[in-house]
Amino acid sequence: MTFVANPAQWFAALRPKTLPASISPVLIGIGAVWQADSPPLWNRAGLALAVALALQIGCNFANDYSDGVRGADRRRTGPARLVSSGAASPAAVKAAAWIAFGLAALAGLALVWLTERWWLAAVGAAAIAAAWFYTGGKHPYGYAGLGEVGVFVFFGPVAVLGAAYTQHLTVTWRAGVASVGVGLLASAILMANNLRDIASDRAAGKMTLAVRLGGPKARSVYAWELWLALAAAAVCAIGRPRVLVVLLMAIPVARLASAVGAGLDGDDLVRVLAQTGRVELGYAILTGLALADLGVF
């Protein structure tokens, strides 16, 4: 095993442009339960964020490893991956994935200990399994077109409600609705990635949802994911109209939906992926602040 890649290559392998998918649900979960007489428990918030980030980084390394050894990244568009480019050995990238998963497990166990809700350990184990078997194992669900489902579940409801619940052992219906919105945006990030790789994924036998739907329908799904996320925010505004501030994100959403629908491809979709991540982060910041009882809006 060798870690021959330089620090910049390892940092790129973290896929930083996708990390809003793990930061955003934690922001919304904390905002949803933040009341004037019940401020956040920042140690728990930090641990929830550490769990989410470490899980996503582990998943990204696991994806690099599994796709690399399967040969799925040989003809891909976009940034080079560690294994497929030969910058690092498969063993080193696999080790990096499990180091990240181990850090997620440690932070998660600390959160379980603080909350004394031991059943949460099972949720954490399921999240690690979902991250690994996305592209790992004999029958990866990401190769069967179910990647968006996994991303929606674990970067939407599981992450938002988990972050909210571990604060004060309670959740709100607005947290549940907002979790749907942020899950859809996380899925949109993956859809942008998979739209870019339709040709190479099909050639490698990686039947993502984008491959199964074909380019035109996948582009429509991407747009619907963005718009339905805004619809979820509008539902959260029932009884709390300040949440409508999130509709400011309709401007970048319209631009992205239009551009992708018009047929952007290749490196242009790399930029779309990054922009979708920024939309999700903006959505989370505005939603979290609007849900919190802070008098900001």
HELIX and SHEET records of a PDB file:
HELIX    1   1 PRO A    7  ALA A   13  1                                   7    
HELIX    2   2 PRO A   16  THR A   18  5                                   3    
HELIX    3   3 PRO A   20  VAL A   33  1                                  14    
HELIX    4   4 TRP A   42  ARG A   70  1                                  29    
HELIX    5   5 LEU A   82  SER A   85  1                                   4    
HELIX    6   6 PRO A   90  THR A  115  1                                  26    
HELIX    7   7 LEU A  120  PHE A  133  1                                  14    
HELIX    8   8 TYR A  141  ALA A  144  5                                   4    
HELIX    9   9 GLY A  147  PHE A  155  1                                   9    
HELIX   10  10 PRO A  157  HIS A  168  1                                  12    
HELIX   11  11 TRP A  173  ARG A  196  1                                  24    
HELIX   12  12 ILE A  198  ALA A  204  1                                   7    
HELIX   13  13 LEU A  209  LEU A  213  1                                   5    
HELIX   14  14 GLY A  215  CYS A  236  1                                  22    
HELIX   15  15 PRO A  241  MET A  249  5                                   9    
HELIX   16  16 ALA A  250  GLY A  261  1                                  12    
HELIX   17  17 ASP A  267  LEU A  291  1                                  25    
END                                                                             
